[in-house]
Amino acid sequence: MLDEEPKAPILIVDDEKSLLGICKEALADAGYAIQTANDAPSALRLLEESQPFDLIISDLRMPGMSGMELLKKIKEGTSDADFLIMTGFGSIETAVESIRLGAADYLPKPFNISHLLLKVEKILQTRRNRADRKKLSNLVRILNLSQAMNTKLDMKSLINEFLSQIQKNFVPDGVVLFLQEQSVLQPKVTRGALLRGNPRLNAWLKLLAERIFRQQLPELIMCKDRLGVPSNTEGFPPEETLTSVIVTPIAIHMNSIGVVALLRNDSKADYTREQLQLLNVFAAHTASAFENAKLYGTMRDMNLEVIRSFAQAVEVKDVYTRGHSERVALYATHLGNRLGLSSQDMNRLYTAGILHDIGKIGIPDSILNKPSKLTKEEFSVMQRHPELGRAILNQVTSFSDILPIIYYHHEHIDGSGYPMGLRGEEIPFLARILTVVDAFEAMTSDRAYRKALPPETVRDILAEGAGKQWQESLISTWLEEIAKPEFANLHLGGGQSLSF
């Protein structure tokens, strides 16, 4: 039968060899993996050279360095081992002081071995419970990150969300996000007063990030012990107040796409290996989100090309509306931005602007290009283009959320529009926006039956139609926008140089 795995690694430190042997034998018989040291310096060397210990049991009084001093050293270092201190010179004051410094418990000499075993098991059970709570806490953090990242589709929003999660969960004094751009690793975002105006520290971080990017291995750097180490070596940054750095690659499918580095100065506790592991998991989730955003961007560009080809198909039939759809889309997003719409609504407006006249494909050329006013019968045919547009786009599932904007973009606030004669808020809000800018673009561009109208005439028509054809507040906002000098830069050559 195979031997069971040791329960936990324990280090015993005592200058009394007989007691050291008794404790080692008893704990080994109980299934623990035991190592021993005769003094505190030997214990510190073992901590550097060996696998991590779950528990350190140390005598209080030892020559050279006491157990209390050993406890302080361990708490200042990277080990997260629990500490049980034992002594024959115990007192309430000594017990309180050792626990204040971070000891898990206190064991006065002389003691029974059964008492030692109970203390050890109690401490290790508490440690296991603590580890379980941390795992659960970290799992919640990871789930929160994933949920937050899944709501973003563009790189800018993803980067901002990632850095927000980093700040919340790791509380750094400085953070640098490096991303590969055109085969070169570049600092994409740098935050924190620690890094501002510090070119030497930023240069050191760049070298460190390039190494982590190549090796694809996370790293914890402790910066406290600088004695005899030149400040320009890679191991230690050129910043005396810096105490710890955690840095990890952002990689997917074994390919690095970036690096994130977090820094802390002496105002906060040092980063730990557990936090490094959590950061590594955060980076892995973020890499997947970045990759999805890149794929989404590619698909979006492809969709836009298809969308533009649809609009161009209409413009081939109606030469006088060439560029009309693009300008309507541009004006709609300009007004939407002024109104503070979400990026999702802005995307809907832009797509609807490009496609709002797609139904004109089904309108006879003789009506589209008629150089004079349409008859009542001809206008009735023209009024079918929103319905035709909806029928065409209804075959494309991804366009379902823009169909109402396209179908209702000729409705009027007073109910006099078409195709349904909706009134006021019965008309979808994004359709109300599109109606304003569609009419504006038509008035300011040449048509088969007339030249572009003068700016003052356009303003008068818009003002007169406010509250009747168009929503009054939207007209008010739009008139403010077109009056701005920079608005002329938006016009794409529809028929005149706009100057309102």
C-alpha positions in Angstrom: 0.0 0.0 0.0 1.3 3.5 -0.9 2.2 5.8 2.0 -0.1 8.7 2.6 1.2 12.2 1.8 2.5 14.2 4.7 -0.2 16.4 6.3 1.8 19.6 6.2 5.5 20.8 6.2 6.6 22.0 9.6 9.9 23.5 10.7 11.0 23.1 14.3 13.7 25.5 15.7 15.3 24.9 19.1 18.9 24.9 20.5 18.0 22.1 22.9 18.8 19.0 20.8 16.9 16.5 23.0 13.7 18.4 22.9 14.1 19.0 19.2 14.4 15.3 18.6 11.4 14.5 20.7 9.2 17.0 18.9 10.4 15.9 15.5 9.7 12.2 16.2 6.2 12.9 17.6 5.1 15.2 14.8 6.6 12.9 12.1 4.7 9.9 13.6 1.5 12.1 13.3 2.2 12.3 9.6 3.8 15.8 9.3 6.8 16.5 7.1 9.4 17.8 9.6 12.6 19.7 9.2 14.7 21.1 12.1 17.1 23.9 12.8 19.3 24.5 15.9 19.2 28.3 15.7 17.3 31.1 14.0 19.9 31.9 11.3 19.8 28.3 10.2 16.0 28.5 10.1 16.1 31.6 7.9 18.5 29.8 5.4 16.1 26.8 5.3 13.2 29.2 4.6 15.1 30.5 1.6 16.3 27.1 0.3 13.4 24.8 1.0 9.8 24.5 0.0 7.4 26.7 1.9 6.4 25.7 5.5 2.9 25.8 6.8 4.0 26.1 10.4 7.2 27.1 12.3 7.6 26.0 15.9 10.3 27.9 17.6 11.8 28.2 21.1 11.7 31.8 22.5 15.2 31.9 24.0 18.1 30.9 21.7 21.6 32.2 21.4 22.3 34.9 18.8 18.8 35.5 17.6 15.7 34.9 19.8 12.5 33.3 18.7 10.8 36.7 18.9 13.4 38.2 16.5 12.9 35.2 14.2 9.2 35.8 14.2 9.7 39.5 13.2 12.1 38.5 10.4 9.6 35.9 9.0 6.7 38.4 9.1 8.8 40.9 7.3 9.7 38.4 4.6 7.8 36.5 2.0 6.9 33.4 4.1 3.2 33.1 5.1 3.9 30.3 7.6 2.1 30.3 10.9 4.2 30.6 14.0 4.0 28.7 17.3 6.3 30.0 20.0 7.4 27.8 23.0 9.4 28.7 26.1 10.1 27.7 29.6 10.2 31.4 30.5 6.7 32.2 29.7 4.5 34.9 31.0 1.3 36.6 30.0 3.3 39.6 28.7 5.4 37.4 26.5 2.4 35.5 25.2 0.6 38.8 24.4 3.7 40.3 22.7 4.3 37.2 20.5 0.7 37.1 19.4 0.7 40.8 18.7 3.7 40.3 16.4 1.8 37.6 14.5 2.3 34.3 16.3 -0.7 31.9 16.0 -0.3 30.6 19.5 1.9 30.2 22.6 3.1 26.9 24.2 4.7 27.1 27.7 7.4 24.5 28.7 7.2 21.9 30.0 4.4 20.4 27.9 3.0 17.0 27.1 3.4 15.8 23.5 -0.4 15.4 23.3 -0.7 19.1 24.2 1.8 20.0 21.4 -0.1 17.8 18.9 -3.4 19.5 19.8 -1.9 23.0 19.4 -0.4 22.1 16.0 -3.6 20.6 14.7 -5.6 23.5 15.9 -3.3 26.0 14.2 -3.2 24.0 10.9 -7.0 23.6 10.9 -7.4 27.4 11.3 -4.9 27.8 8.5 -6.9 25.4 6.2 -10.1 27.3 7.0 -8.4 30.6 6.2 -7.1 29.2 3.0 -10.6 28.0 2.0 -12.0 31.4 2.7 -9.3 33.0 0.6 -10.0 30.6 -2.2 -13.6 31.5 -2.1 -12.9 35.2 -1.9 -10.5 34.9 -4.8 -13.1 33.0 -6.8 -15.6 35.7 -6.2 -13.1 38.3 -7.4 -12.4 36.3 -10.5 -16.1 35.9 -11.2 -16.6 39.6 -10.7 -13.8 40.4 -13.1 -15.2 38.0 -15.8 -18.7 39.4 -15.5 -17.4 43.0 -15.7 -15.2 42.2 -18.7 -18.0 40.3 -20.5 -20.1 43.5 -20.6 -17.4 45.3 -22.7 -16.7 44.8 -26.4 -14.2 47.5 -27.3 -10.5 47.6 -26.2 -10.7 51.0 -24.6 -13.6 50.0 -22.3 -11.9 46.6 -21.5 -8.6 48.3 -20.5 -10.4 50.8 -18.3 -12.4 48.0 -16.6 -9.3 45.8 -16.1 -7.5 48.7 -14.5 -10.5 49.5 -12.3 -10.6 45.8 -11.1 -6.8 45.9 -10.5 -7.1 49.0 -8.4 -10.0 47.5 -6.4 -8.4 44.1 -5.7 -4.7 44.9 -5.5 -4.5 48.5 -4.3 -1.2 49.3 -6.1 0.7 52.6 -5.7 1.6 52.3 -9.4 0.5 50.2 -12.3 1.7 49.9 -15.9 -0.1 48.0 -18.6 2.2 47.0 -21.5 0.6 45.8 -24.8 2.3 44.6 -27.9 1.7 47.0 -30.8 3.3 46.4 -34.2 5.6 43.7 -32.7 6.9 46.1 -30.0 5.9 46.0 -26.3 4.8 49.5 -25.4 3.4 51.0 -22.1 -0.3 51.5 -22.9 -1.4 52.9 -19.6 0.7 54.2 -16.7 -0.9 55.2 -13.4 0.3 56.3 -10.0 2.3 59.2 -8.6 5.1 56.8 -8.0 5.7 56.6 -11.8 5.1 60.2 -12.8 8.3 62.1 -13.4 10.4 59.0 -12.8 12.1 58.0 -16.1 14.6 55.7 -14.4 11.9 53.6 -12.8 9.8 53.5 -16.0 12.9 52.4 -18.0 13.6 49.7 -15.4 10.0 48.5 -15.6 10.2 48.4 -19.4 13.2 46.1 -19.3 11.5 43.9 -16.7 8.3 43.7 -18.7 10.2 42.7 -21.9 11.8 39.8 -19.9 8.5 38.7 -18.5 6.9 39.0 -21.9 9.6 36.6 -23.4 9.7 34.1 -20.5 5.9 34.1 -19.9 6.5 33.6 -16.1 5.0 35.8 -13.4 7.4 37.2 -10.8 7.4 38.7 -7.3 10.2 41.1 -6.6 10.9 42.1 -3.0 12.9 45.4 -2.8 13.6 45.8 0.9 17.1 44.3 1.1 19.2 46.6 -1.1 22.4 46.5 0.9 25.3 46.2 -1.4 23.1 46.0 -4.6 23.6 48.8 -7.2 20.4 50.6 -7.9 20.6 50.2 -11.6 20.6 46.3 -11.6 17.6 44.6 -13.0 16.8 42.8 -9.7 16.2 46.0 -7.8 14.4 49.1 -9.2 16.0 52.6 -8.9 13.4 53.8 -6.4 14.3 53.6 -2.7 10.7 53.8 -1.4 9.5 50.9 -3.6 9.1 47.7 -1.5 7.5 45.1 -3.8 6.5 44.5 -7.4 4.3 41.8 -8.9 4.4 41.4 -12.7 2.8 38.8 -15.0 2.4 38.2 -18.7 -1.0 38.7 -20.4 -1.0 35.6 -22.7 -3.4 33.5 -24.6 -2.7 30.2 -26.4 0.9 30.4 -25.2 1.4 33.7 -26.9 2.1 36.9 -24.9 0.1 39.9 -25.9 1.1 42.1 -23.0 2.4 42.5 -19.4 0.9 44.1 -16.3 3.1 45.3 -13.4 1.9 46.5 -10.0 4.1 48.4 -7.5 3.8 49.2 -3.8 5.9 51.5 -1.7 6.5 51.5 2.0 3.0 52.9 2.7 1.5 49.5 2.3 2.2 45.8 3.1 4.3 43.9 0.6 2.7 41.9 -2.2 2.6 38.1 -1.6 2.9 35.1 -3.8 -0.8 34.5 -3.4 -1.5 37.9 -4.8 0.9 37.2 -7.7 -1.1 34.0 -8.5 -4.4 36.0 -8.4 -2.9 38.6 -10.7 -1.8 35.9 -13.1 -5.4 34.5 -13.2 -6.7 38.1 -13.7 -4.3 38.5 -16.6 -5.4 35.2 -18.2 -9.1 36.2 -18.1 -8.2 39.6 -19.5 -6.2 38.1 -22.3 -9.3 36.1 -23.4 -11.4 39.3 -23.2 -8.8 41.2 -25.3 -8.8 38.5 -27.9 -12.6 38.5 -28.0 -12.6 42.2 -28.5 -10.2 41.9 -31.3 -12.4 39.3 -33.0 -15.4 41.4 -32.4 -13.7 44.4 -33.9 -12.8 42.4 -37.0 -16.4 41.2 -37.3 -17.7 44.7 -36.8 -15.5 46.1 -39.5 -16.7 43.3 -41.9 -20.3 44.1 -41.0 -19.7 47.8 -41.6 -18.4 47.0 -45.0 -21.5 45.0 -45.8 -23.7 47.8 -44.4 -21.9 50.4 -46.6 -22.3 48.2 -49.6 -26.1 48.1 -49.0 -26.2 51.9 -48.8 -24.1 52.2 -52.0 -26.6 49.9 -53.7 -29.3 52.6 -53.0 -27.0 55.4 -54.1 -26.4 53.7 -57.5 -30.1 54.1 -58.1 -30.4 57.6 -56.7 -27.4 59.7 -57.8 -28.7 62.7 -55.9 -28.5 61.0 -52.5 -24.9 59.9 -52.9 -23.3 60.3 -49.5 -26.6 61.0 -47.8 -26.7 57.9 -45.7 -23.1 58.4 -44.4 -23.9 62.0 -43.5 -27.1 61.1 -41.7 -25.2 58.4 -39.7 -22.5 61.0 -38.8 -25.0 63.6 -37.8 -27.0 61.1 -35.8 -24.0 60.0 -33.7 -23.0 63.7 -33.3 -26.4 64.5 -31.8 -26.4 61.2 -29.8 -23.0 62.1 -28.3 -24.3 65.5 -27.3 -27.3 63.8 -25.6 -25.0 61.5 -23.7 -26.2 58.2 -25.3 -24.5 54.9 -24.5 -21.9 53.5 -26.9 -24.5 50.7 -27.7 -27.1 53.3 -28.7 -24.5 55.2 -30.7 -23.6 52.1 -32.7 -27.4 51.5 -33.3 -27.8 55.1 -34.5 -24.8 54.9 -36.9 -25.9 51.6 -38.4 -29.5 52.8 -38.7 -28.3 56.0 -40.3 -26.3 54.1 -43.0 -29.3 51.7 -43.7 -32.3 54.0 -43.1 -33.0 54.3 -46.9 -32.2 50.7 -47.9 -35.9 50.2 -48.8 -35.4 52.7 -51.8 -33.9 49.7 -53.6 -37.5 48.7 -54.2 -38.7 52.1 -55.5 -38.8 52.7 -59.2 -35.9 54.8 -60.6 -38.5 57.1 -62.3 -39.8 58.1 -58.9 -36.4 58.3 -57.2 -34.9 60.5 -59.8 -37.9 62.5 -60.9 -36.8 66.2 -61.4 -40.1 67.6 -60.3 -42.6 67.3 -57.4 -44.0 63.8 -57.0 -47.7 63.2 -57.6 -49.9 61.9 -54.8 -49.7 58.3 -56.3 -45.9 58.5 -56.7 -45.5 59.8 -53.1 -47.6 57.0 -51.9 -45.1 54.6 -53.5 -42.2 56.5 -52.0 -43.7 56.1 -48.6 -43.3 52.4 -48.8 -39.5 52.5 -48.5 -39.4 52.2 -44.6 -41.6 49.1 -44.9 -39.4 47.7 -47.7 -36.3 48.4 -45.7 -37.6 46.6 -42.7 -38.6 43.6 -44.9 -35.1 43.5 -46.4 -33.2 43.8 -43.1 -35.6 41.5 -41.2 -33.6 38.6 -42.8 -30.5 39.6 -40.9 -30.8 38.7 -37.2 -28.0 41.0 -36.0 -30.1 44.0 -37.4 -33.2 43.3 -35.3 -32.4 46.1 -32.8 -32.2 48.8 -35.5 -35.4 47.8 -37.4 -37.7 50.1 -35.3 -35.4 53.0 -36.0 -35.5 52.4 -39.7 -39.2 51.6 -39.9 -40.3 54.7 -37.9 -37.8 57.3 -39.2 -40.5 59.2 -41.1 -43.0 59.4 -38.2 -43.9 62.9 -36.9 -44.4 64.0 -33.3 -48.0 65.2 -34.1 -49.0 61.9 -35.7 -48.9 63.2 -39.3 -46.0 61.0 -40.4 -45.8 57.5 -41.9 -46.0 54.5 -42.1 -48.0 54.1 -38.8 -48.9 57.7 -37.9 -47.4 57.3 -34.4 -47.3 60.3 -32.0 -44.9 61.7 -29.5 -43.3 59.0 -27.3 -44.9 56.3 -29.3 -42.0 56.8 -31.7 -38.8 55.2 -30.5 -36.4 57.8 -29.2 -33.5 56.8 -31.6 -36.0 57.1 -34.5 -36.9 60.6 -33.3 -33.2 61.5 -33.4 -32.7 60.0 -36.9 -35.8 61.9 -38.2 -34.3 65.3 -37.2 -30.9 64.7 -38.8 -32.3 63.0 -41.9 -34.5 66.0 -42.6 -31.6 68.3 -42.0 -29.3 66.5 -44.4 -32.0 66.4 -47.1 -32.6 70.1 -46.8 -28.9 71.0 -46.9 -28.1 68.8 -50.0 -28.9 69.0 -53.7 -31.9 66.9 -54.8 -33.2 66.0 -58.3 -36.0 68.5 -57.9 -34.1 71.4 -56.2 -30.8 72.7 -55.0 -29.7 72.7 -51.3 -31.7 75.2 -49.2 -29.9 78.3 -47.7 -28.9 77.9 -44.1 -31.3 80.5 -42.8 -34.2 78.7 -44.6 -33.2 75.4 -43.0 -33.1 77.0 -39.5 -36.6 78.5 -40.0 -38.1 75.2 -41.2 -36.6 73.3 -38.3 -37.8 75.9 -35.8 -41.3 75.9 -37.3 -41.5 72.1 -37.3 -40.4 71.8 -33.6 -43.2 70.2 -31.6 -45.0 69.2 -34.8 -42.8 67.2 -37.1 -39.9 66.8 -34.7 -39.4 66.7 -31.0 -38.9 70.2 -29.7 -36.0 69.5 -27.4 -34.1 67.7 -30.1 -34.5 70.6 -32.5 -33.3 73.0 -29.9 -30.2 70.9 -29.2 -29.5 70.4 -32.9 -29.9 74.1 -33.7 -27.3 74.8 -31.0 -24.9 72.2 -32.5 -25.1 73.4 -36.1 -24.5 77.0 -34.9 -21.0 76.0 -33.7 -18.1 76.9 -36.0 -16.7 73.4 -35.8 -19.9 71.9 -37.1 -18.9 72.8 -40.7 -16.1 70.1 -40.4 -18.8 67.4 -40.1 -20.3 68.0 -43.6 -19.1 65.6 -46.2 -19.8 67.5 -49.3 -23.5 67.1 -49.8 -24.1 70.2 -51.8 -22.8 73.3 -50.1 -20.3 74.4 -47.5 -22.3 74.5 -44.3 -22.0 77.6 -42.3 -24.8 78.2 -39.7 
